[in-house]
Amino acid sequence: MKVRNAILLALSLLAPLLAATPAHAEKLLFDHRLNPALNAVLDNGRQDMTFFDGSNPRYMVDRIAVQGRSARDWVEALEVIVRVPDKTVRSAADWLQQIRERTSAACAAEFTPLAQDESSLTFMRRTRACDGSPAETGLYRIVTGSKSLFLLAAGYKGAMDEPMRQRWLALLASARLEN
């Protein structure tokens, strides 16, 4: 019953994101239960731990704070970004390149590829604590659909330890598209 309630709550929190996508669009599904801390936040149901920006239907952001005071003042968080491909970003590799280009020179980052297949790219981004970086450690998976690009981003304002890293990587690996 608790798992069912957590899934229903997760769907209700992500409903604005899913509802804002066009009919017959792809949906990115992932198993949030693979990260117990994320699952606990979803079970709790605190609305202040979630943030959704659907003001631009071509680039929507959903954030769930796992640690911190709120989705705007977080220490550890998961972001789900859905975007419509455009002239400059049509693939996972294009999006990674855009992320690299938008990284502040004053806040240099190290990018490490972790996995890649025909429709997705997983990488780690590490930087030192500075104004231009939302998190010192980020694990990302970009998934390319036929009509949308999806980014799952697990961020932590510090250095992730190995158990945290493994939980996030398992969640990212569970991501799949459904039409």
C-alpha positions as CSV (number, residue, x, y, z in Angstrom):
1,M,0.0,0.0,0.0
2,K,2.8,2.4,0.9
3,V,4.6,1.8,-2.5
4,R,1.3,2.3,-4.3
5,N,0.7,5.6,-2.5
6,A,4.3,6.7,-3.2
7,I,3.8,6.0,-6.9
8,L,0.5,7.9,-6.9
9,L,2.1,10.8,-5.1
10,A,5.0,10.8,-7.5
11,L,2.6,10.8,-10.5
12,S,0.6,13.7,-8.9
13,L,3.8,15.7,-8.4
14,L,4.9,15.1,-11.9
15,A,1.4,15.5,-13.4
16,P,2.0,19.2,-14.4
17,L,5.0,18.1,-16.4
18,L,3.2,15.2,-18.1
19,A,0.0,17.3,-18.6
20,A,1.9,20.0,-20.3
21,T,3.4,17.7,-22.9
22,P,1.4,17.4,-26.2
23,A,-1.0,14.5,-26.7
24,H,0.7,11.4,-28.0
25,A,4.1,12.7,-26.8
26,E,6.7,10.5,-25.2
27,K,6.9,10.2,-21.5
28,L,10.1,9.5,-19.5
29,L,9.5,6.9,-16.8
30,F,12.0,6.0,-14.0
31,D,11.8,4.0,-10.8
32,H,12.1,6.6,-8.0
33,R,12.0,3.7,-5.4
34,L,15.7,3.0,-6.3
35,N,16.6,6.1,-4.3
36,P,15.2,5.7,-0.8
37,A,15.8,9.4,0.1
38,L,13.9,10.5,-3.0
39,N,11.1,8.0,-2.2
40,A,10.9,9.3,1.4
41,V,10.3,12.9,0.1
42,L,7.6,11.7,-2.3
43,D,6.0,9.7,0.5
44,N,6.0,12.8,2.7
45,G,4.1,14.8,0.2
46,R,5.5,18.2,1.1
47,Q,4.7,20.5,-1.8
48,D,7.5,22.9,-0.9
49,M,10.0,20.2,-1.8
50,T,8.8,20.3,-5.4
51,F,9.0,23.0,-8.1
52,F,7.6,23.0,-11.6
53,D,8.2,25.6,-14.3
54,G,6.0,25.0,-17.3
55,S,6.0,28.7,-18.5
56,N,7.8,27.6,-21.7
57,P,6.2,24.5,-23.1
58,R,9.3,23.9,-25.2
59,Y,11.5,23.7,-22.0
60,M,9.8,22.5,-18.9
61,V,11.6,21.9,-15.5
62,D,10.4,19.8,-12.6
63,R,12.6,19.7,-9.4
64,I,12.3,17.5,-6.3
65,A,14.5,18.4,-3.4
66,V,15.8,15.4,-1.5
67,Q,17.8,17.3,1.0
68,G,17.4,20.9,2.0
69,R,14.7,23.3,3.1
70,S,12.7,23.4,-0.1
71,A,12.9,22.9,-3.9
72,R,14.4,26.4,-4.2
73,D,16.9,26.0,-1.3
74,W,18.2,22.5,-1.8
75,V,21.3,20.5,-1.0
76,E,20.4,17.3,-3.0
77,A,17.8,17.3,-5.8
78,L,16.5,15.6,-8.9
79,E,15.5,17.7,-11.9
80,V,13.6,16.4,-14.8
81,I,13.8,18.6,-17.9
82,V,11.8,18.1,-21.0
83,R,12.6,20.1,-24.1
84,V,11.6,20.2,-27.7
85,P,14.6,19.8,-30.0
86,D,15.6,23.0,-31.8
87,K,18.2,24.1,-34.4
88,T,21.1,23.9,-32.0
89,V,20.1,21.0,-29.8
90,R,18.8,17.9,-31.6
91,S,20.5,15.1,-29.8
92,A,21.9,14.0,-26.4
93,A,25.4,15.0,-27.6
94,D,24.2,18.4,-28.7
95,W,22.7,19.0,-25.3
96,L,25.8,17.9,-23.5
97,Q,27.8,20.3,-25.7
98,Q,25.4,23.1,-24.7
99,I,25.8,22.3,-21.0
100,R,29.6,22.4,-21.4
101,E,29.5,25.8,-23.3
102,R,27.2,27.3,-20.6
103,T,29.6,26.3,-17.8
104,S,31.2,29.4,-16.5
105,A,34.9,29.7,-17.2
106,A,35.3,31.0,-13.6
107,C,33.7,27.8,-12.4
108,A,35.5,25.1,-14.4
109,A,33.9,21.7,-14.5
110,E,35.1,18.2,-15.2
111,F,32.8,16.1,-17.4
112,T,33.2,12.3,-17.2
113,P,31.2,10.1,-19.6
114,L,29.7,7.1,-17.9
115,A,27.4,5.3,-20.4
116,Q,26.1,5.8,-23.9
117,D,23.7,4.0,-26.2
118,E,21.9,4.9,-29.4
119,S,19.3,7.0,-27.5
120,S,20.9,8.2,-24.3
121,L,24.0,9.6,-22.7
122,T,25.0,9.4,-19.0
123,F,27.8,11.6,-17.5
124,M,29.1,13.1,-14.3
125,R,29.9,16.8,-13.9
126,R,32.1,17.9,-11.0
127,T,33.1,21.4,-10.1
128,R,34.3,23.3,-7.1
129,A,31.8,25.3,-5.1
130,C,31.4,28.6,-6.8
131,D,28.6,31.1,-7.9
132,G,28.3,29.7,-11.4
133,S,27.5,26.2,-10.4
134,P,24.2,24.9,-9.0
135,A,25.9,21.8,-7.5
136,E,29.4,20.5,-7.0
137,T,28.5,17.0,-8.2
138,G,25.9,16.2,-10.9
139,L,24.9,12.9,-12.5
140,Y,23.0,13.3,-15.7
141,R,21.2,11.2,-18.2
142,I,20.0,12.7,-21.5
143,V,17.4,10.5,-23.3
144,T,16.5,11.3,-26.9
145,G,13.0,10.6,-28.1
146,S,11.5,11.1,-31.5
147,K,9.8,14.4,-30.5
148,S,11.4,15.4,-27.2
149,L,14.7,15.4,-25.3
150,F,14.7,14.5,-21.6
151,L,17.3,15.2,-19.0
152,L,17.4,13.6,-15.5
153,A,19.8,15.5,-13.3
154,A,20.8,14.4,-9.8
155,G,22.6,17.3,-8.1
156,Y,24.4,17.5,-4.8
157,K,26.0,20.5,-3.3
158,G,29.1,18.6,-2.1
159,A,31.0,15.5,-3.1
160,M,28.7,12.5,-3.5
161,D,29.9,9.5,-1.6
162,E,29.8,6.1,-3.4
163,P,26.5,4.8,-2.0
164,M,24.7,8.1,-3.0
165,R,26.3,8.0,-6.4
166,Q,25.2,4.3,-6.9
167,R,21.6,5.1,-5.9
168,W,21.4,7.9,-8.4
169,L,23.0,5.9,-11.1
170,A,20.5,3.1,-10.6
171,L,17.7,5.6,-10.9
172,L,19.1,7.1,-14.0
173,A,19.6,3.7,-15.6
174,S,16.0,2.8,-14.9
175,A,14.8,5.7,-17.2
176,R,12.9,4.7,-20.3
177,L,10.6,6.3,-22.8
178,E,7.0,5.4,-23.2
179,N,4.8,6.6,-26.0
